[in-house]
Amino acid sequence: MTTRSSVKKITSKKTVVKKLPTPAGNIILKSTIPKKTKTIRQTISPALPMLPAQTLTIKNISKRKTLRPEFHTKRQPLGHLLLEKKLRASGFRGAVSSNKDVLEKYSYDESIFSVRPQVVIQPKDTRDVETAVRLIAIETITFPALSLTPRAAGTGLSGGSLTDSVMLDVTKYMTHIGSYSSRTNTFTCGPGAMWRDVEKMLKRHDRYLPSYPASKDICSLGGAIANNSAGPDSLRFGHCAAWVESLEVTLFDGYTYTLAPLSFTDFEKLLKKDNAHATIAREVFSLLEKNEKMIADARPHTKKNSAGYALWDVLSTSVSEFKKGQGTFDLTRIISGSQGTIGIITSITMRTEPIAKDSQLIVVPIFDLMDASTIITRALKYDPRNIELFDGLTFDLALKNPAFFKDRLGKLEYYQVMLAMYTTYHVRYNRKTPEFFMLITLDKRAQAPAADIVKDLQAHQGKRARLVRNPMEVEMFWQIRRASYTLSKLQDLNKRPAAFLEDMTVPAKNLSKFFFAIKKLLKKYNVQAAVHGHGGDGHLHFYPLIDFTNKTTPQLIEKMSEEFFATAVKFDGNICGEHNDGIIRTPHLSKIFSKQILDLFIALEYICDPSDIFNPGKKVNPRFDVKTNLRQIN
Ligand SMILES: Cc1cc2nc3c(=O)[nH]c(=O)nc-3n(C[C@H](O)[C@H](O)[C@H](O)COP(=O)(O)OP(=O)(O)OC[C@H]3O[C@@H](n4cnc5c(N)ncnc54)[C@H](O)[C@@H]3O)c2cc1C
């Protein structure tokens, strides 16, 4: 907790217990209300207003905004008007703007939505974040439409960072990158630090962050953790959450706490404290204890997931084993992936991996889609670092748009990559583009020599599997894979590749059948989509080309979402592998989670954000209508 000392009148408290009925049983929320006032010394910031004690009481929770639908639909300028003045009076030192052009810029991310904030603030540091949280928590009592939505680089594909209230941008000032510690193999940075800058720093030490997303050149660390992003190497190394050592997070009381895995002894010590961290830890543990089996059963069957709150990952052992001193209780597991709905990350400490040396690439052209699952299942046995895919359409787009690569590569590299691309097409594949290209990366952990793996794949549906020895050809395949999303924009400039079905994932063994069904649906709706993804995880990204100026597009998006998501579920899949729920998937979470689990998510959000100030409408209680908030340009 930040330590600033002063003398302050506070009140002694009595505990109030309230039941929150859910179909999963009553959730008991303990809270404190003021009894009598006395003056004591405690740690507070002298410049900041204290939250009135009643802000955090059950009485206030019952007035919760989520229970008042009138504040969900209408834009409420009142309350935002004097915000800058009030922030300044509270000591906020960062930038504050309600300039038209600034608001316009922050109305978009990489999703299909457009929502205009009313104020954009750029905190200088943690203390500014605390000021903003406290002020909004106080002001929201009078102006319930006020809320605070963190935003980083704005590359999210689900609309997670969009808001109609106050946006808190961490990428202007909170970008500090600390040095790498070879003792702990960790580093610390601000939430607005860009992934590419962290990568550069780590490279000097031969280390990297293995959960890197394909957007690593344009996204931040804070956004990646809040989305619980993942990427190619997640096949072996998991999502960002798995690499978090600790997080500093500003919680609902406007104080910042260090969250990290706790042993039972440390957990018990924490519970003796009287602060937001202790309250959240106590109530979350109680939620896990009461619903242990239901939570374990609700874990999605796919290898990747960023849907909902990862309640199943908070305890590393069973409740009873934890109470006996085994395993850890780790709130970073639910902050990661929470899209800024339960607190604001102000500092990040992450673990790193050595950069893989001497990796090898096997490429398998797939001419019959039904072979894909067999090849993936076979390849997985050898512990590859990653198994990635892109389709023939993506390859053709690369062939037709050589200029696209000119800006991305040095002059010589550009000609070498182009030569490799044309040779592959004209000579190797005799001008017949395969349906898919599968890229399998091996490193020293591979369970057999590359040549033997190639032979095995050749004998099992991967007839034309081959070890790629020419480094420029390796580079060519990765250039196309990494550019797949951007290349898909070049299909038709009068349409836009739309991110709404792009994050479905199924168990790898079902991938061929699933994709066969998807292709049929794309045909039915008469839409084109280039496809790429993380084959080893059964995770396909595709962005149907859609004309957003067409009046029927909102209905089309709604109908397609229903049918495509149902298809993912039919193949034991998930609608949200790594891009998170945001505006687009929050209303569909009932397709993959039961009502009881959704109620637990609501209860969790309620415990962590009792005044409902953090990014309302995402993850739980959807409030942005998908159809009316679409960005209507191509
Ligand atoms: C071309 C392209 C490729 C992509 N590839 C991948 C991929 O391979 N894998 C993948 O997972 N994603 C991918 N994405 C999606 C996106 O880039 C990632 O999720 C990225 O990590 C988001 O980071 P950001 O800095 O842009 O976050 P933003 O979009 O700004 O924010 C993301 C979410 O985090 C919340 N947030 C931001 N800062 C904080 C904070 N300080 N505290 C709490 N919450 C916060 C926001 O409210 C929002 O809900 C891709 C996007 C594009 C455009």
The ligand as an SDF file (V2000), in Angstrom:
LIG
                    3D

 53 58  0  0  0  0  0  0  0  0999 V2000
   -3.3330   -6.7200  -35.6260 C   0  0  0  0  0  0  0  0  0  0  0  0
   -3.7460   -7.1780  -34.2510 C   0  0  0  0  0  0  0  0  0  0  0  0
   -3.2890   -8.3880  -33.8000 C   0  0  0  0  0  0  0  0  0  0  0  0
   -3.6570   -8.8270  -32.5190 C   0  0  0  0  0  0  0  0  0  0  0  0
   -3.1680  -10.0190  -32.0780 N   0  0  0  0  0  0  0  0  0  0  0  0
   -3.4640  -10.4460  -30.8480 C   0  0  0  0  0  0  0  0  0  0  0  0
   -2.9440  -11.6930  -30.3710 C   0  0  0  0  0  0  0  0  0  0  0  0
   -2.1920  -12.3940  -31.0360 O   0  0  0  0  0  0  0  0  0  0  0  0
   -3.3070  -12.0810  -29.1340 N   0  0  0  0  0  0  0  0  0  0  0  0
   -4.1030  -11.3190  -28.3330 C   0  0  0  0  0  0  0  0  0  0  0  0
   -4.3800  -11.7490  -27.2150 O   0  0  0  0  0  0  0  0  0  0  0  0
   -4.6050  -10.1570  -28.7670 N   0  0  0  0  0  0  0  0  0  0  0  0
   -4.3060   -9.6830  -29.9880 C   0  0  0  0  0  0  0  0  0  0  0  0
   -4.8140   -8.4860  -30.4150 N   0  0  0  0  0  0  0  0  0  0  0  0
   -5.6860   -7.7000  -29.5320 C   0  0  0  0  0  0  0  0  0  0  0  0
   -4.9040   -6.6430  -28.6900 C   0  0  0  0  0  0  0  0  0  0  0  0
   -3.8570   -6.1250  -29.4400 O   0  0  0  0  0  0  0  0  0  0  0  0
   -4.3400   -7.2390  -27.4130 C   0  0  0  0  0  0  0  0  0  0  0  0
   -5.3470   -7.7260  -26.5860 O   0  0  0  0  0  0  0  0  0  0  0  0
   -3.4670   -6.2250  -26.6390 C   0  0  0  0  0  0  0  0  0  0  0  0
   -2.7570   -6.9040  -25.6600 O   0  0  0  0  0  0  0  0  0  0  0  0
   -4.2450   -5.0870  -26.0140 C   0  0  0  0  0  0  0  0  0  0  0  0
   -3.3110   -4.1420  -25.5370 O   0  0  0  0  0  0  0  0  0  0  0  0
   -3.5780   -2.5680  -25.5940 P   0  0  0  0  0  0  0  0  0  0  0  0
   -2.4100   -1.9210  -24.9610 O   0  0  0  0  0  0  0  0  0  0  0  0
   -3.9070   -2.1400  -26.9540 O   0  0  0  0  0  0  0  0  0  0  0  0
   -4.8470   -2.4830  -24.6500 O   0  0  0  0  0  0  0  0  0  0  0  0
   -6.2520   -1.6710  -24.7980 P   0  0  0  0  0  0  0  0  0  0  0  0
   -6.9300   -2.1270  -26.0350 O   0  0  0  0  0  0  0  0  0  0  0  0
   -6.0190   -0.2260  -24.6380 O   0  0  0  0  0  0  0  0  0  0  0  0
   -7.0070   -2.2130  -23.5380 O   0  0  0  0  0  0  0  0  0  0  0  0
   -7.3710   -3.5560  -23.4190 C   0  0  0  0  0  0  0  0  0  0  0  0
   -8.2120   -3.7470  -22.1420 C   0  0  0  0  0  0  0  0  0  0  0  0
   -7.3870   -3.5460  -21.0060 O   0  0  0  0  0  0  0  0  0  0  0  0
   -7.9700   -2.5800  -20.1230 C   0  0  0  0  0  0  0  0  0  0  0  0
   -6.8370   -1.8420  -19.5510 N   0  0  0  0  0  0  0  0  0  0  0  0
   -5.9370   -1.0740  -20.1940 C   0  0  0  0  0  0  0  0  0  0  0  0
   -5.0490   -0.5770  -19.3270 N   0  0  0  0  0  0  0  0  0  0  0  0
   -5.3920   -1.0170  -18.0930 C   0  0  0  0  0  0  0  0  0  0  0  0
   -4.8820   -0.8210  -16.7780 C   0  0  0  0  0  0  0  0  0  0  0  0
   -3.8250   -0.0510  -16.5390 N   0  0  0  0  0  0  0  0  0  0  0  0
   -5.5080   -1.4330  -15.7570 N   0  0  0  0  0  0  0  0  0  0  0  0
   -6.5870   -2.2200  -15.9510 C   0  0  0  0  0  0  0  0  0  0  0  0
   -7.1240   -2.4320  -17.1780 N   0  0  0  0  0  0  0  0  0  0  0  0
   -6.5320   -1.8430  -18.2330 C   0  0  0  0  0  0  0  0  0  0  0  0
   -8.8560   -1.7270  -21.0090 C   0  0  0  0  0  0  0  0  0  0  0  0
   -9.9070   -1.1510  -20.2640 O   0  0  0  0  0  0  0  0  0  0  0  0
   -9.3620   -2.7580  -21.9950 C   0  0  0  0  0  0  0  0  0  0  0  0
  -10.4740   -3.4190  -21.4700 O   0  0  0  0  0  0  0  0  0  0  0  0
   -4.5100   -8.0360  -31.7070 C   0  0  0  0  0  0  0  0  0  0  0  0
   -4.9700   -6.8040  -32.1870 C   0  0  0  0  0  0  0  0  0  0  0  0
   -4.5940   -6.3770  -33.4370 C   0  0  0  0  0  0  0  0  0  0  0  0
   -5.0960   -5.0540  -33.9140 C   0  0  0  0  0  0  0  0  0  0  0  0
  1  2  1  0
  2  3  1  0
  2 52  2  0
  3  4  2  0
  4  5  1  0
  4 50  1  0
  5  6  2  0
  6  7  1  0
  6 13  1  0
  7  8  2  0
  7  9  1  0
  9 10  1  0
 10 11  2  0
 10 12  1  0
 12 13  2  0
 13 14  1  0
 14 15  1  0
 14 50  1  0
 15 16  1  0
 16 17  1  0
 16 18  1  0
 18 19  1  0
 18 20  1  0
 20 21  1  0
 20 22  1  0
 22 23  1  0
 23 24  1  0
 24 25  2  0
 24 26  1  0
 24 27  1  0
 27 28  1  0
 28 29  2  0
 28 30  1  0
 28 31  1  0
 31 32  1  0
 32 33  1  0
 33 34  1  0
 33 48  1  0
 34 35  1  0
 35 36  1  0
 35 46  1  0
 36 37  1  0
 36 45  1  0
 37 38  2  0
 38 39  1  0
 39 40  1  0
 39 45  2  0
 40 41  1  0
 40 42  2  0
 42 43  1  0
 43 44  2  0
 44 45  1  0
 46 47  1  0
 46 48  1  0
 48 49  1  0
 50 51  2  0
 51 52  1  0
 52 53  1  0
M  END
$$$$
